[in-house]
């Protein structure tokens, strides 16, 4: 929100109060409280009349400093609140005559007492600072008040994140409202708003408010980032790196690490699509058609019309089209498939569940006690109140019946259009619940899946999210068009989301709205099957590859098999994510923060630590991409390219810029037919561009996500020595350009002469 009128004036109707001095410092219970009047104190009479800001400094973990600021503290506690790590580490305090210094790990905050200012530093030097206006209490029209934080933007500093945003990847110059909306992928609106941003200077800001937070990122004062909330209190965390990966890891330490998705979820998902006509015969035609064409399929998804029209959600199979759902699901599972079905938390008036939910008080109510309803999406629909424990149990009971039939996962759609003129069962603040509803919704479903299927099998396919939602993977990008423009905006959204602490991200291969041309579909297929999760889905047409052309079938087969073969690598990256919070699918700046050319890249990404993917966004088949310094090897052709330059090359539909980083051991599995298999037996360790005397080690996991061993390689002159540990199975070693070498079970060391 903007409060000023140009550089000199305050907007009409607003008055900004900011601390002038630190009058008193108080240390208690591991935290430090500062009392900062909003005027200079020239004599004792100046202590009368006017605001005094109370500023509390604390540290939940090393390298994180929490800054809480109150104007009035007497307001009642408002809920919900984010589930942030609730602990307090002792903070180092050094008080001098003119300043107060706080240290948490390698992060220091200095606040000057006279002419109030803030400065954040780490071992590398100054990160950012703020003058006296860096904290403010603001009076506005209609007796509204606001709290504002402000930090300096350095020359060349870039900001990222704030959730899944389809606007430019670098957020400088943007006004961003953290308020979930169902707006598709082509506007400034977002399904997944996260009040966290990452700076290219190696720090992050997390504003700990579930309600609407307004960010002005060099868009009001061009040399300042700014965040504001309505009310009398502001709470934010300053997170040190110094690397971007460390910032994201610490942010997820505060708000929750992603769960480890089951390995089968990394395979190909196929959907019925949305408004298409389908029944069991159609489903079998799709499933058998994929098998007949040799395209490995892992998950089949039933979209909305598995339920009867006008009754979403009733969680009851439409037996006009699916007369024997239990038998159908068994027959599909006998073909080796997992099953996902579409759900949402909205209960149409015609649904058999509406009267039941209304009678028992399970639906959101208006202040007058009536059930809140509207006709947008489903006629007369109400919304489940997940603040009511009985409503949660009721919702889970309906879903459990589907799990008992054989369903494995739920596509948790919607959850963004949550009204604020309602009363919640537990008295939650509707403004805070608007975004937070997405968290509760996915938590309820994910909790059921963990309880019924086991923690290692739980996965949702979610659209809406807020802070903490990363704990419930995976998320997909929502409703995009079927064009190259939409493909690019989808990638921007995904990279913004994973930069905001989400480990996994997917999208509708080929686009959702309308129908892609065969050209777009084939390029999007390569992109989709080189994302963390991969799903064919759309709106008004079936997204089976043969509906586009026969070459699309070959492309789908080619990249599905490639992804399955990469599972020993991909799943180890997923295990890393569950422990560190570093996303599997990540922006170039996250992986190469010291390369200034990576700071603005939004049309390519790293899939894990070692594989670079640059989708193609044009009919000419031109791949336009940047390789950081070093010798990169094309995964499919073995071509070695010297990095440090921008490259444009033409690719057919069976290839794209797909490069392996130098000094990499890439484990490639012995199966292309499915994502779950023995990742070690017959594995091939491909070794790429080892520097002389450099030792490289790759951890190995099984399909259950357990660490089972390592493989190491060191190059000394023209010889590479490979050493394995922790497993007793045969394997192969391949250096691109040289003959593959095989090792028998128990053979821990082999040597390759170049």
VONUMAR-397568 format. One line per field, with one value per residue (C-alpha): residue number from 1; x, y, z. Coordinates in Angstrom, 1 decimal. Layout:
BEGIN
n c(NUM;...) $
u c(X;...) $
v c(Y;...) $
w c(Z;...) $
REM end
This chain:
BEGIN
n c(1;2;3;4;5;6;7;8;9;10;11;12;13;14;15;16;17;18;19;20;21;22;23;24;25;26;27;28;29;30;31;32;33;34;35;36;37;38;39;40;41;42;43;44;45;46;47;48;49;50;51;52;53;54;55;56;57;58;59;60;61;62;63;64;65;66;67;68;69;70;71;72;73;74;75;76;77;78;79;80;81;82;83;84;85;86;87;88;89;90;91;92;93;94;95;96;97;98;99;100;101;102;103;104;105;106;107;108;109;110;111;112;113;114;115;116;117;118;119;120;121;122;123;124;125;126;127;128;129;130;131;132;133;134;135;136;137;138;139;140;141;142;143;144;145;146;147;148;149;150;151;152;153;154;155;156;157;158;159;160;161;162;163;164;165;166;167;168;169;170;171;172;173;174;175;176;177;178;179;180;181;182;183;184;185;186;187;188;189;190;191;192;193;194;195;196;197;198;199;200;201;202;203;204;205;206;207;208;209;210;211;212;213;214;215;216;217;218;219;220;221;222;223;224;225;226;227;228;229;230;231;232;233;234;235;236;237;238;239;240;241;242;243;244;245;246;247;248;249;250;251;252;253;254;255;256;257;258;259;260;261;262;263;264;265;266;267;268;269;270;271;272;273;274;275;276;277;278;279;280;281;282;283;284;285;286;287;288;289;290;291;292;293;294;295;296;297;298;299;300;301;302;303;304;305;306;307;308;309;310;311;312;313;314;315;316;317;318;319;320;321;322;323;324;325;326;327;328;329;330;331;332;333;334;335;336;337;338;339;340;341;342;343;344;345;346;347;348;349;350;351;352;353;354;355;356;357;358;359;360;361;362;363;364;365;366;367;368;369;370;371;372;373;374;375;376;377;378;379;380;381;382;383;384;385;386;387;388;389;390;391;392;393;394;395;396;397;398;399;400;401;402;403;404;405;406;407;408;409;410;411;412;413;414;415;416;417;418;419;420;421;422;423;424;425;426;427;428;429;430;431;432;433;434;435;436;437;438;439;440;441;442;443;444;445;446;447;448;449;450;451;452;453;454;455;456;457;458;459;460;461;462;463;464;465;466;467;468;469;470;471;472;473;474;475;476;477;478;479;480;481;482;483;484;485;486;487;488;489;490;491;492;493;494;495;496;497;498;499;500;501;502;503;504;505;506;507;508;509;510;511;512;513;514;515;516;517;518;519;520;521;522;523;524;525;526;527;528;529;530;531;532;533;534;535;536;537;538;539;540;541;542;543;544;545;546;547;548;549;550;551;552;553;554;555;556;557;558;559;560;561;562;563;564;565;566;567;568;569;570;571;572;573;574;575;576;577;578;579;580;581;582;583;584;585;586;587;588;589;590;591;592;593;594;595;596;597;598;599;600;601;602;603;604;605;606;607;608;609;610;611;612;613;614;615;616;617;618;619;620;621;622;623;624;625;626;627;628;629;630;631;632;633;634;635;636;637;638;639;640;641;642;643;644;645;646;647;648;649;650;651;652;653;654;655;656;657;658;659;660;661;662;663;664;665;666;667;668;669;670;671;672;673;674;675;676;677;678;679;680;681;682;683;684;685;686;687;688;689;690;691;692;693;694;695;696;697;698;699;700;701;702;703;704;705;706;707;708;709;710;711;712;713;714;715;716;717;718;719;720;721;722;723;724;725;726;727;728;729;730;731;732;733;734;735;736;737;738;739;740;741;742;743;744;745;746;747;748;749;750;751;752;753;754) $
u c(0.0;1.3;1.2;3.2;2.6;5.9;9.1;8.0;4.4;2.2;-1.0;-4.0;-5.7;-2.6;-0.2;3.0;4.7;8.1;10.6;13.0;15.1;15.6;14.7;15.1;16.4;15.1;16.4;14.2;13.7;16.1;14.6;15.3;12.7;13.2;11.0;11.1;9.0;8.0;9.4;12.6;12.7;14.2;12.7;10.5;7.4;8.1;7.3;3.6;1.3;2.2;2.9;5.6;6.6;7.5;10.1;11.0;14.1;14.5;16.0;14.3;17.3;20.9;21.1;17.5;16.3;12.7;11.5;8.1;6.7;3.6;1.9;-1.1;-0.6;-4.1;-5.9;-7.1;-5.2;-6.4;-6.3;-5.2;-1.4;1.2;2.8;6.2;9.0;8.2;11.5;13.9;17.6;19.7;20.5;23.8;23.3;25.8;24.5;26.6;25.9;24.8;23.7;22.4;23.8;22.1;23.8;22.3;24.8;26.5;23.8;23.9;21.3;22.4;20.0;21.1;19.6;19.6;18.2;16.7;18.0;18.5;21.3;21.6;25.1;26.8;30.4;30.4;29.3;26.2;23.1;20.6;19.6;16.8;16.6;14.2;11.2;12.2;9.4;6.2;2.7;0.4;-3.0;-5.3;-8.9;-11.9;-10.0;-7.9;-4.3;-1.3;2.1;4.9;8.4;10.9;14.4;16.9;17.3;21.0;22.1;21.7;19.8;17.1;14.1;12.3;9.5;6.2;4.6;3.6;3.6;3.2;4.4;8.2;10.4;12.4;9.9;11.6;9.1;6.1;3.2;2.2;-0.8;-0.7;-4.3;-5.2;-7.4;-8.6;-7.2;-5.5;-1.9;-2.1;-2.4;-0.9;-3.3;-2.0;-3.4;-0.4;0.6;3.6;4.7;8.4;10.9;14.5;17.2;20.1;22.3;21.7;19.0;15.2;12.2;9.3;6.3;4.6;1.0;-1.7;-3.9;-3.3;0.2;1.0;4.5;5.9;9.2;10.9;7.4;6.6;10.1;12.3;15.3;13.2;11.4;8.3;5.7;2.6;-0.3;-3.5;-3.6;-1.3;1.3;4.0;6.0;8.8;11.8;15.1;16.8;20.5;22.2;24.7;23.7;20.1;19.9;20.7;18.0;15.4;16.6;16.3;12.9;11.6;13.2;10.9;7.7;8.1;10.1;8.2;7.2;8.9;6.4;6.2;8.4;5.4;4.2;7.2;5.9;3.4;-0.1;-3.0;-6.3;-9.7;-9.6;-12.3;-15.5;-14.9;-17.5;-16.1;-17.0;-15.3;-15.0;-13.3;-10.9;-10.0;-9.5;-7.0;-5.2;-5.0;-4.0;-1.0;0.1;-0.4;1.8;4.5;4.0;4.6;1.7;1.9;-1.3;-4.8;-6.7;-10.5;-11.4;-14.7;-17.3;-16.6;-19.3;-22.8;-23.2;-24.6;-23.5;-19.8;-18.7;-20.7;-17.8;-20.2;-19.4;-21.8;-23.1;-24.7;-21.1;-19.4;-21.8;-19.1;-16.5;-15.0;-14.5;-13.2;-10.6;-9.5;-9.1;-7.1;-4.9;-4.3;-2.7;-0.2;-1.8;-2.3;-5.6;-6.3;-9.7;-10.6;-12.2;-12.8;-14.1;-17.3;-20.6;-23.3;-26.8;-28.0;-25.3;-26.6;-24.0;-25.3;-28.3;-26.2;-23.3;-25.7;-27.7;-24.5;-22.9;-20.1;-20.4;-19.3;-22.0;-23.0;-23.0;-26.8;-26.3;-27.4;-25.1;-23.0;-23.8;-23.4;-23.7;-20.2;-18.8;-21.6;-25.2;-26.0;-22.7;-21.5;-17.9;-16.7;-15.5;-12.2;-11.9;-14.6;-12.9;-16.1;-16.4;-12.8;-13.6;-16.8;-14.9;-12.2;-14.9;-16.3;-12.8;-11.9;-14.7;-12.9;-9.6;-11.3;-12.4;-8.9;-8.2;-4.6;-4.5;-6.7;-6.4;-7.3;-8.6;-9.8;-9.7;-8.9;-12.3;-12.9;-15.3;-14.5;-18.1;-18.4;-18.2;-15.9;-16.7;-13.7;-13.9;-11.0;-10.6;-12.0;-9.3;-6.6;-8.5;-8.8;-5.3;-4.9;-7.9;-5.8;-3.4;-6.2;-7.9;-4.7;-3.7;-7.0;-6.6;-2.9;-3.4;-6.1;-3.7;-0.9;-3.2;-4.8;-2.0;1.1;3.3;5.5;2.4;0.8;0.5;-2.0;-2.1;-3.0;-3.7;-4.0;-1.5;0.0;3.0;3.5;1.7;5.0;4.6;1.8;3.3;2.7;1.3;0.4;0.1;-3.6;-5.5;-3.2;-3.8;-2.4;0.2;3.9;3.1;1.2;3.9;6.5;4.3;3.7;7.4;7.9;5.2;6.8;10.2;8.8;7.0;10.0;12.0;9.4;10.2;8.1;10.0;7.9;5.8;3.8;1.6;-0.9;1.1;-0.2;-2.0;-5.5;-7.7;-8.4;-6.3;-2.6;-1.3;0.7;3.9;3.1;1.9;5.2;7.4;5.3;5.5;9.3;9.1;6.4;8.3;11.4;9.5;9.4;5.9;4.2;0.5;-1.4;-4.6;-6.8;-10.3;-12.4;-10.4;-8.7;-5.0;-3.9;-0.9;-2.4;-5.1;-2.4;-0.3;1.7;4.9;3.4;3.1;6.7;7.7;5.6;7.1;10.7;10.5;8.5;11.1;13.9;12.4;11.8;15.5;16.6;14.7;17.9;19.0;15.6;14.5;17.8;17.2;13.7;15.2;17.5;14.6;12.8;15.8;17.0;14.1;16.1;13.7;14.1;13.1;14.9;15.8;19.3;20.0;19.4;22.0;24.5;24.1;27.6;26.9;25.3;23.9;21.8;20.0;17.3;16.9;13.3;13.1;15.4;16.0;18.0;16.3;18.2;21.8;23.2;20.7;19.9;16.7;15.8;12.3;11.7;9.1;8.8;7.6;11.1;12.5;15.2;16.6;17.9;19.8;22.8;25.4;27.4;31.2;32.5;32.3;28.6;27.5;24.3;22.5;21.1;23.9;27.0;28.1;30.4;29.9;32.1;29.9;30.1;28.1;24.6;23.7;21.0;20.6;17.8;16.4;13.9;11.0;13.0;15.6;16.0;18.8;19.3;22.8;24.6;26.8;30.6;31.9;28.8;28.1;24.6;23.0;20.8;18.6;18.1;14.3;12.5;9.1;8.2;9.4;9.6;12.2;15.5;17.5;20.9;20.7;22.3;22.6;24.9;27.0;27.6;30.6;30.8;33.8;35.7;38.4;41.8;42.3;38.7;36.7;33.0;30.5;26.9;24.5;22.3;18.7;16.2;12.6;11.5;13.7;16.3;20.0;21.8;25.2;27.5;29.6;32.7;35.0;38.3;40.3;44.1;45.6;44.1;42.7;39.4;39.0;35.4;34.6;31.3;30.1;27.0;25.6;26.5;25.0;26.4;26.7;28.2;30.3;30.2;32.3;30.6;32.9;34.5;33.4;31.1;32.8;30.8;31.5;30.3;28.5;30.9;33.4;33.9;36.6;37.2;39.5;38.9;41.8;40.9) $
v c(0.0;3.5;6.2;9.0;11.3;11.5;12.0;15.0;14.7;12.3;11.1;13.2;11.7;9.9;10.9;8.9;8.6;7.0;6.7;9.5;8.1;5.0;6.3;3.1;-0.5;-3.4;-7.0;-9.8;-13.5;-13.7;-10.8;-7.1;-4.4;-0.8;2.1;4.6;7.9;9.4;12.8;14.2;14.7;18.1;18.3;16.3;17.8;16.2;12.8;13.8;13.5;11.4;7.8;5.6;2.5;-0.7;-2.7;-6.2;-8.0;-11.7;-14.7;-18.1;-19.6;-18.5;-16.1;-15.0;-11.8;-11.2;-7.6;-7.0;-3.5;-2.2;1.1;0.0;-3.4;-3.6;-5.2;-8.8;-11.6;-12.3;-15.8;-17.8;-17.3;-19.0;-22.0;-20.5;-22.3;-21.4;-21.1;-18.3;-18.5;-16.1;-13.0;-11.2;-7.6;-4.8;-1.5;1.6;5.3;5.9;2.5;-1.0;-4.0;-7.4;-10.5;-13.9;-16.3;-14.4;-11.8;-8.4;-5.7;-2.3;0.4;3.9;5.6;9.1;9.8;6.2;3.9;0.2;-1.7;-5.4;-6.9;-10.3;-11.3;-10.1;-6.6;-4.5;-6.3;-3.5;-0.6;1.8;5.4;6.6;5.8;2.1;1.5;3.5;3.7;5.4;7.0;6.8;7.7;6.1;5.7;3.0;2.5;0.7;-0.5;-0.2;-1.7;-0.3;-1.3;0.1;-1.5;-1.5;-0.7;-3.8;-5.7;-8.0;-9.3;-12.7;-14.8;-13.7;-16.9;-18.2;-14.9;-14.8;-11.3;-10.7;-13.0;-10.1;-8.3;-4.9;-2.2;-4.3;-3.7;-7.0;-7.7;-11.0;-12.0;-15.3;-15.0;-17.4;-15.3;-17.8;-17.3;-14.2;-11.4;-10.0;-12.2;-15.4;-18.6;-18.9;-15.8;-16.1;-13.0;-13.9;-12.5;-13.3;-10.7;-11.3;-9.9;-13.1;-12.3;-12.8;-11.1;-13.0;-10.9;-13.0;-12.0;-14.4;-11.4;-9.2;-7.8;-5.1;-5.0;-2.1;-3.3;-0.2;0.8;3.7;4.8;3.3;2.7;1.0;-2.3;-1.8;-4.0;-2.9;-4.3;-2.8;-2.4;-1.6;-4.4;-5.5;-8.7;-9.7;-11.9;-11.0;-14.1;-14.3;-16.5;-15.6;-17.8;-17.8;-21.5;-20.9;-18.2;-20.6;-23.4;-21.2;-19.9;-23.5;-24.2;-21.5;-22.4;-26.2;-28.5;-30.1;-33.7;-36.3;-37.2;-40.9;-41.9;-43.0;-39.4;-38.4;-40.5;-39.3;-38.4;-38.5;-36.7;-37.0;-33.2;-30.9;-30.4;-33.4;-36.2;-39.4;-42.6;-45.9;-46.8;-43.5;-44.0;-47.4;-46.1;-43.6;-46.0;-48.8;-46.3;-45.1;-48.7;-49.7;-46.8;-47.6;-44.4;-45.4;-44.1;-43.9;-42.0;-41.6;-38.6;-38.2;-34.5;-32.8;-34.9;-38.1;-36.5;-35.6;-32.1;-29.3;-31.4;-30.6;-31.6;-34.6;-37.2;-39.7;-41.3;-40.5;-44.0;-43.1;-43.1;-45.2;-47.9;-50.0;-47.5;-50.1;-52.6;-49.9;-48.7;-52.2;-52.9;-49.7;-50.5;-54.0;-52.2;-50.7;-47.3;-45.0;-43.1;-39.4;-37.7;-34.0;-32.4;-29.0;-27.6;-26.1;-27.8;-27.1;-26.6;-29.6;-31.8;-34.4;-33.0;-29.5;-30.0;-32.3;-29.7;-26.8;-28.6;-29.6;-26.2;-27.4;-24.6;-20.9;-18.6;-15.0;-12.7;-13.3;-17.0;-18.0;-20.2;-18.1;-18.9;-17.7;-19.0;-18.4;-21.9;-24.1;-23.0;-22.0;-23.4;-23.2;-23.5;-26.0;-24.4;-26.1;-24.2;-26.6;-29.9;-31.8;-30.4;-31.5;-35.0;-35.0;-33.9;-36.6;-39.2;-38.6;-38.8;-41.9;-43.7;-43.0;-44.2;-47.4;-47.8;-47.5;-43.8;-42.9;-39.1;-36.0;-33.0;-30.3;-27.7;-24.2;-22.6;-19.1;-17.3;-17.3;-14.6;-12.2;-11.3;-14.6;-15.9;-18.9;-21.6;-20.8;-17.1;-16.7;-13.4;-13.6;-11.3;-13.6;-16.7;-15.6;-16.8;-19.2;-21.2;-22.9;-24.1;-25.6;-27.2;-29.0;-29.8;-31.7;-33.7;-34.4;-35.5;-38.0;-39.4;-39.8;-41.5;-43.9;-44.5;-43.9;-40.8;-42.1;-42.3;-39.0;-36.5;-34.0;-32.0;-28.5;-25.2;-22.7;-22.1;-19.8;-19.8;-23.4;-24.9;-26.3;-29.1;-30.6;-31.3;-31.0;-27.8;-27.0;-23.7;-23.5;-22.3;-21.2;-20.8;-23.2;-20.9;-20.2;-17.0;-19.0;-21.6;-18.9;-17.2;-20.6;-21.1;-17.7;-18.6;-21.9;-20.4;-17.7;-20.4;-22.6;-19.5;-19.0;-22.3;-24.8;-27.9;-29.1;-27.6;-28.8;-27.4;-28.5;-30.0;-28.3;-25.6;-25.7;-23.3;-24.0;-26.5;-26.2;-26.6;-29.9;-27.7;-26.1;-29.4;-31.2;-28.5;-28.3;-32.1;-31.9;-29.0;-30.9;-34.1;-32.2;-30.6;-32.1;-33.5;-34.1;-34.1;-34.1;-32.0;-29.5;-28.0;-28.7;-31.4;-34.7;-34.3;-37.7;-37.2;-39.0;-36.3;-33.9;-36.1;-39.3;-37.4;-36.1;-39.8;-40.4;-37.2;-38.2;-41.7;-40.3;-37.9;-40.0;-42.8;-40.3;-39.0;-42.5;-43.3;-40.2;-41.3;-42.3;-38.7;-37.0;-38.9;-38.2;-34.5;-34.9;-36.5;-33.5;-31.1;-32.8;-32.3;-28.8;-27.1;-26.4;-26.9;-29.7;-27.3;-24.1;-20.8;-20.2;-17.5;-19.9;-22.2;-19.6;-16.5;-15.3;-15.2;-11.9;-13.2;-15.6;-13.0;-12.3;-15.6;-16.9;-19.1;-21.8;-23.6;-26.2;-29.5;-30.4;-29.6;-30.8;-30.7;-27.5;-27.3;-24.5;-25.2;-23.9;-21.2;-20.7;-22.3;-22.2;-24.6;-22.2;-22.8;-19.6;-20.2;-19.3;-21.7;-20.6;-21.1;-24.6;-27.5;-28.5;-31.7;-32.2;-35.1;-36.6;-36.0;-36.0;-32.7;-30.7;-27.0;-24.3;-22.2;-18.5;-17.5;-17.2;-19.8;-20.1;-23.4;-25.2;-28.4;-31.0;-32.1;-34.9;-32.5;-29.2;-27.4;-30.1;-29.9;-31.6;-29.5;-30.1;-32.2;-34.3;-37.9;-38.5;-41.9;-43.2;-46.1;-49.4;-48.9;-46.5;-48.1;-46.8;-44.4;-47.0;-49.7;-50.7;-47.6;-49.3;-52.6;-52.1;-48.3;-46.4;-43.6;-41.0;-38.8;-35.4;-33.1;-33.7;-31.2;-32.6;-33.7;-32.8;-35.5;-35.6;-37.6;-38.5;-39.8;-42.7;-43.5;-46.2;-45.8;-45.5;-42.4;-44.1;-43.4;-46.6;-45.6;-43.2;-43.2;-41.0;-40.2;-38.4;-37.6;-37.6;-36.8;-39.2;-41.6;-41.5;-43.7;-44.5;-45.8;-47.1;-47.6;-49.0;-51.4;-54.7;-54.7;-54.6;-51.2;-49.4;-46.3;-44.2;-41.2;-39.6;-40.1;-43.3;-46.9;-47.9;-49.9;-52.5;-53.6;-56.8;-56.9;-56.2;-54.5;-51.2;-49.6;-49.4;-47.2;-45.7;-44.5;-41.6) $
w c(0.0;-0.9;1.8;0.1;-2.8;-4.6;-2.8;-0.6;0.3;2.3;0.7;1.7;4.8;6.1;8.9;9.3;12.7;13.0;15.9;16.4;19.2;21.4;24.9;26.9;26.4;28.4;28.4;29.6;28.9;26.0;24.2;24.1;24.1;22.9;23.6;20.8;20.9;17.6;18.5;19.9;23.7;24.4;27.9;30.2;28.8;25.5;27.1;27.0;24.1;21.1;20.1;21.6;19.6;21.4;19.5;20.6;19.2;19.5;17.7;17.2;15.6;14.7;11.8;12.1;13.9;14.7;14.8;16.5;16.7;18.5;18.7;20.9;22.6;24.1;21.2;21.8;20.2;16.6;15.1;13.2;13.3;11.2;12.7;13.1;15.1;18.7;20.5;21.5;21.4;23.5;21.6;22.1;23.2;23.2;24.3;23.8;24.3;20.8;19.5;20.4;18.6;18.5;17.2;16.2;14.7;11.8;11.6;13.4;13.8;14.9;15.9;16.5;19.6;18.4;14.9;14.9;12.1;11.5;9.9;9.1;8.6;8.2;7.8;4.2;5.2;5.1;3.8;4.1;6.3;7.0;8.1;10.8;8.5;8.5;11.1;11.2;12.6;10.2;10.7;7.7;6.6;8.3;11.6;10.0;11.2;9.6;10.5;7.9;7.6;5.1;4.0;1.6;-1.8;-2.9;-6.4;-8.5;-5.7;-6.9;-5.0;-5.6;-4.3;-2.6;-3.7;-7.1;-9.1;-12.9;-13.2;-13.9;-11.9;-10.5;-8.2;-8.2;-9.2;-8.4;-5.9;-4.5;-2.3;-0.4;-0.9;-2.5;-5.6;-8.3;-11.2;-13.5;-14.5;-16.7;-14.1;-10.9;-8.9;-7.4;-5.9;-3.6;-1.8;0.5;2.5;2.1;-0.3;-1.1;-1.9;-4.3;-1.5;0.5;3.0;3.2;4.8;6.2;7.3;9.9;9.2;7.7;6.7;3.7;3.6;1.0;-0.5;-2.4;-3.9;-5.2;-6.4;-4.0;-3.0;-5.7;-3.4;-0.7;-0.2;1.9;3.6;5.5;7.4;8.7;12.5;15.4;15.2;12.7;13.0;10.6;10.5;8.9;7.7;6.9;4.3;3.3;0.3;-1.1;-0.5;3.2;3.4;2.0;4.2;7.3;6.2;6.0;9.4;10.7;8.8;8.0;5.8;2.8;3.4;1.1;-1.7;-2.6;-5.5;-7.6;-7.7;-9.9;-12.7;-15.4;-14.3;-16.9;-16.3;-17.7;-18.1;-16.9;-19.0;-21.2;-21.4;-19.8;-18.2;-17.4;-21.1;-21.8;-18.9;-20.1;-23.6;-22.3;-20.0;-22.5;-25.2;-23.2;-22.6;-26.3;-27.3;-24.8;-22.7;-19.0;-16.9;-13.1;-11.9;-13.4;-12.3;-12.3;-12.6;-11.5;-13.3;-11.4;-9.3;-10.5;-11.9;-9.6;-6.6;-6.2;-3.8;-2.7;-2.8;-4.4;-7.7;-10.5;-11.1;-14.4;-15.8;-13.1;-12.1;-10.4;-8.9;-6.6;-9.4;-11.8;-9.3;-8.6;-12.4;-12.8;-9.9;-11.2;-14.2;-11.8;-11.5;-8.6;-8.5;-7.8;-7.6;-7.7;-4.6;-3.2;0.1;-1.4;-0.9;-3.5;-2.3;-4.3;-2.8;-0.2;2.1;2.2;4.5;6.7;6.9;7.5;10.2;12.1;11.8;9.6;7.0;7.2;8.5;8.1;11.2;11.4;11.7;8.2;6.1;3.8;0.2;-3.4;-6.9;-8.2;-9.3;-7.7;-7.3;-3.7;-2.5;1.1;2.4;5.0;8.2;9.0;12.3;13.6;14.6;14.0;10.5;9.8;11.0;8.9;5.8;6.4;6.9;3.5;1.9;3.9;2.1;-1.2;0.2;1.3;-2.3;-3.7;-4.2;-3.4;-3.6;-3.9;-6.1;-3.5;-5.9;-5.0;-1.5;-2.7;-2.9;0.8;2.0;4.9;5.8;7.8;11.3;12.0;14.6;16.7;16.4;13.9;12.3;8.7;7.4;8.7;7.6;3.9;3.0;5.9;4.8;2.1;4.8;6.9;3.9;2.7;6.2;6.8;3.6;4.0;7.7;6.5;3.9;6.4;8.8;6.3;3.8;5.9;6.0;3.2;0.8;1.5;-1.4;-2.6;-5.8;-4.5;-6.1;-3.2;-0.5;2.1;4.4;5.7;2.7;1.5;4.1;2.0;-1.5;-4.3;-5.8;-9.4;-11.3;-11.9;-15.0;-17.8;-21.5;-24.1;-25.6;-25.4;-23.5;-20.9;-20.7;-19.9;-17.4;-15.7;-15.4;-13.8;-11.3;-10.5;-10.0;-7.7;-5.7;-5.2;-4.3;-1.6;0.2;-1.9;-2.9;-5.8;-8.5;-11.5;-14.2;-16.8;-19.7;-22.9;-20.9;-19.4;-21.3;-25.0;-26.8;-27.7;-31.2;-31.7;-31.7;-28.3;-26.8;-27.8;-26.4;-23.2;-22.8;-22.7;-20.1;-18.1;-17.9;-16.8;-13.9;-10.5;-11.1;-14.5;-15.4;-18.7;-17.9;-19.6;-19.8;-22.8;-24.7;-23.8;-23.3;-24.6;-26.9;-29.9;-30.1;-31.2;-33.7;-33.7;-33.1;-29.8;-28.8;-29.5;-27.6;-24.6;-24.5;-24.9;-22.1;-19.7;-20.0;-19.6;-16.3;-15.0;-15.7;-13.7;-10.6;-8.7;-9.0;-8.7;-5.6;-3.8;-4.5;-3.0;0.1;0.4;0.1;3.0;5.2;4.0;2.4;-0.8;-3.7;-6.2;-9.1;-8.5;-10.2;-11.6;-9.0;-6.2;-7.5;-8.9;-6.7;-7.6;-11.3;-12.1;-15.4;-13.4;-11.4;-13.9;-15.7;-15.7;-18.8;-17.5;-14.2;-12.4;-11.7;-8.6;-8.1;-11.4;-14.3;-16.2;-18.2;-20.7;-22.2;-25.8;-26.2;-29.9;-33.1;-34.6;-32.1;-31.0;-27.5;-26.0;-22.8;-20.6;-19.2;-16.2;-16.4;-16.8;-19.2;-19.4;-21.2;-23.0;-21.3;-24.5;-27.0;-24.9;-26.5;-24.2;-24.3;-22.6;-20.3;-19.4;-22.5;-23.9;-26.6;-29.2;-31.0;-32.8;-31.4;-32.6;-30.5;-28.9;-27.4;-25.7;-23.8;-21.1;-19.6;-16.8;-14.6;-14.5;-11.6;-11.4;-10.8;-12.2;-11.2;-14.0;-13.2;-15.1;-15.7;-18.0;-17.5;-14.0;-11.3;-8.5;-8.8;-7.3;-7.9;-7.3;-9.0;-12.4;-11.9;-14.2;-12.7;-15.4;-14.6;-16.1;-16.6;-13.4;-12.6;-11.8;-8.2;-7.4;-5.4;-6.0;-3.9;-4.7;-2.1;-3.0;-1.9;-2.5;-3.6;0.1;0.5;2.7;2.3;1.3;0.2;-1.7;-4.9;-5.1;-8.0;-8.2;-11.4;-11.2;-14.6;-17.1;-14.6;-12.7;-9.6;-8.6;-5.1;-3.8;-0.3;1.4;-1.2;-2.7;-6.2;-9.7;-11.3;-14.3;-14.7;-17.8;-18.8;-21.9;-24.8;-23.4;-23.1;-20.3;-17.5;-15.5;-11.9;-10.2;-6.9;-4.1;-6.3;-4.5;-6.5;-10.3;-12.3;-15.7;-18.0;-20.2) $
REM end
